[in-house]
Amino acid sequence: MSKLKVGVLGATGMVGQRFVQLLENHPWFEVTALAASEKSAGKSYGEAVAGRWKVSSRVPDYARKIKISDCAPDIDCSIVFSALDAGIAGRIEQSFAAEGYAVSSNSRNHRMEPDVPLIVPEVNSSHLELIDSQKKGRGWKGFIVTNPNCSTIHMCLALKPLHDTFRIEKAMVTTMQALSGAGYPGVASMDIIDNVIPFISGEEEKIETETLKILGSLSGSSVENAGLAVSASCNRVAVSDGHMESVSVKLSMKADEQGIVDAFRGFNPLRQLGLPSSPSQPVIVSEEPDRPQPRLDRNLESGMCSVVGRVRKCGVLDFKFTVLGHNTIRGAAGAAIMNAELMKVKGYI
Ligand SMILES: NC(=O)c1ccc[n+]([C@@H]2O[C@H](COP(=O)([O-])OP(=O)(O)OC[C@H]3O[C@@H](n4cnc5c(N)ncnc54)[C@H](OP(=O)(O)O)[C@@H]3O)[C@@H](O)[C@H]2O)c1
């Protein structure tokens, strides 16, 4: 099978570097273009990321010599992965979609637009059907598909099996989010060492709104939000990678702890699809009383799964548990790559 040509917009940033790393030797996709701001354009990728490479492996050889392009829709590929700064992602992604590219975006700009799919493949793959109405409504030759915020993805992977089995009425989440989630250089070291910052701009709103769209159902040319209440409190902590979340849920059906664990373990709706980035188990349940932990568990399933632990009764809602997931792999670049794999299998690209 000949590989599909793909490009990365914002290839020099934290998430862009993850795309470049994860796309090395991808069985279906070949990187033929890397793009960033005018500050980087014209340089080789190796030159542009020298001293800025923050991923724990070397800059892949295939990428070193690629000349960085401007983010203009004339690059040599049919799919673009967007890791652009949200300040400029909206306009640039639209220009690529209008010109016929399939845009798999990681930025927040288009996530909540009614005709834009916000996808977690194991949770709401049917929402890809919005692509048809998006193209028609906007008169685009291409389209935009988005992946959720890094904390939302991991929470939704954990909520979906419980929502399907027991109907969630309410969910409360307190996050402890890693520094890499803020890009580079991110939070100043003087602000975060020996400290926790109880505010991440816009994050609580993203978790509260995106979750309802993702767990919602397709209704014609938009999504009807799921009917649960979500409340989020977000904190930045001094962890390099891996977002941890304490979640409590109220369920409308009767459940016990074993039933909750069984629902997590039995959840594997894409088992048969053979997507290259798909984890063999999307939600892993950890039995140890002090797990999951970011340093020990974030790379399970190559960073593509969510790890759940500490499932127990809650004295206020019904049950509570901890979720951990890698924020720049399954929470960002890996999510957008898996979305593109799903689009290919479903015939959209
Ligand atoms: N970090 C995470 O865990 C995470 C998780 C989920 C989603 N996200 C989202 O992913 C996106 C990227 O995040 P990040 O952490 O990788 O940010 P980042 O490290 O600041 O990287 C931003 C990228 O955008 C490029 N860029 C900036 N201004 C540009 C312009 N005017 N024209 C073209 N390119 C421009 C930069 O290129 P230069 O290097 O040339 O300036 C760089 O490649 C954001 O929208 C973020 O919200 C991040």
The ligand as a Tripos MOL2 file, in Angstrom:
@<TRIPOS>MOLECULE
LIG
   48    52     1     0     0
SMALL
NO_CHARGES

@<TRIPOS>ATOM
      1 N1          0.9230   20.7610   25.0690 N.am      1 LIG1
      2 C1         -0.1360   19.9770   25.2590 C.2       1 LIG1
      3 O1         -0.1520   19.0480   26.0800 O.2       1 LIG1
      4 C2         -1.3550   20.1940   24.4190 C.ar      1 LIG1
      5 C3         -2.3700   19.2640   24.5400 C.ar      1 LIG1
      6 C4         -3.5050   19.4150   23.7710 C.ar      1 LIG1
      7 C5         -3.6070   20.4750   22.9110 C.ar      1 LIG1
      8 N2         -2.6170   21.3980   22.8140 N.ar      1 LIG1
      9 C6         -2.7890   22.4650   21.8250 C.3       1 LIG1
     10 O2         -1.8810   22.2390   20.7360 O.3       1 LIG1
     11 C7         -1.4490   23.4710   20.1830 C.3       1 LIG1
     12 C8          0.0580   23.5470   20.2290 C.3       1 LIG1
     13 O3          0.4920   23.5190   21.5980 O.3       1 LIG1
     14 P1          2.0470   23.4910   21.9580 P.3       1 LIG1
     15 O4          2.0880   23.2240   23.4050 O.co2     1 LIG1
     16 O5          2.7880   22.5800   21.0370 O.co2     1 LIG1
     17 O6          2.4820   25.0320   21.6160 O.3       1 LIG1
     18 P2          3.9340   25.6130   21.2870 P.3       1 LIG1
     19 O7          5.0000   24.7460   21.8530 O.co2     1 LIG1
     20 O8          3.8820   27.0300   21.7150 O.co2     1 LIG1
     21 O9          4.0360   25.5520   19.6640 O.3       1 LIG1
     22 C9          3.3080   26.4110   18.8190 C.3       1 LIG1
     23 C10         3.6020   26.1290   17.3440 C.3       1 LIG1
     24 O10         2.8470   27.0720   16.5640 O.3       1 LIG1
     25 C11         3.7480   27.7470   15.6330 C.3       1 LIG1
     26 N3          3.3040   29.1260   15.4220 N.ar      1 LIG1
     27 C12         3.2210   30.1280   16.3410 C.ar      1 LIG1
     28 N4          2.8010   31.2760   15.7420 N.ar      1 LIG1
     29 C13         2.6390   30.9840   14.4050 C.ar      1 LIG1
     30 C14         2.2280   31.7460   13.2690 C.ar      1 LIG1
     31 N5          1.9020   33.0410   13.3660 N.pl3     1 LIG1
     32 N6          2.1630   31.1230   12.0690 N.ar      1 LIG1
     33 C15         2.4760   29.8030   11.9510 C.ar      1 LIG1
     34 N7          2.8950   29.0300   12.9940 N.ar      1 LIG1
     35 C16         2.9680   29.6210   14.2080 C.ar      1 LIG1
     36 C17         5.0980   27.7090   16.3110 C.3       1 LIG1
     37 O11         6.1200   27.8800   15.3260 O.3       1 LIG1
     38 P3          7.5440   28.5960   15.6730 P.3       1 LIG1
     39 O12         8.3320   27.5890   16.4460 O.co2     1 LIG1
     40 O13         8.1060   28.8550   14.3430 O.co2     1 LIG1
     41 O14         7.2280   29.8180   16.4710 O.co2     1 LIG1
     42 C18         5.0710   26.3000   16.9380 C.3       1 LIG1
     43 O15         5.4050   25.3710   15.9450 O.3       1 LIG1
     44 C19        -2.1360   24.5800   21.0000 C.3       1 LIG1
     45 O16        -3.2850   24.9880   20.3160 O.3       1 LIG1
     46 C20        -2.4690   23.8680   22.3110 C.3       1 LIG1
     47 O17        -3.5570   24.4630   22.9670 O.3       1 LIG1
     48 C21        -1.4800   21.2630   23.5390 C.ar      1 LIG1
@<TRIPOS>BOND
     1     1     2 1
     2     2     3 2
     3     2     4 1
     4     4     5 ar
     5     4    48 ar
     6     5     6 ar
     7     6     7 ar
     8     7     8 ar
     9     8     9 1
    10     8    48 ar
    11     9    10 1
    12     9    46 1
    13    10    11 1
    14    11    12 1
    15    11    44 1
    16    12    13 1
    17    13    14 1
    18    14    15 2
    19    14    16 1
    20    14    17 1
    21    17    18 1
    22    18    19 2
    23    18    20 1
    24    18    21 1
    25    21    22 1
    26    22    23 1
    27    23    24 1
    28    23    42 1
    29    24    25 1
    30    25    26 1
    31    25    36 1
    32    26    27 ar
    33    26    35 ar
    34    27    28 ar
    35    28    29 ar
    36    29    30 ar
    37    29    35 ar
    38    30    31 1
    39    30    32 ar
    40    32    33 ar
    41    33    34 ar
    42    34    35 ar
    43    36    37 1
    44    36    42 1
    45    37    38 1
    46    38    39 2
    47    38    40 1
    48    38    41 1
    49    42    43 1
    50    44    45 1
    51    44    46 1
    52    46    47 1
@<TRIPOS>SUBSTRUCTURE
     1 LIG1         1 GROUP 0 **** ****
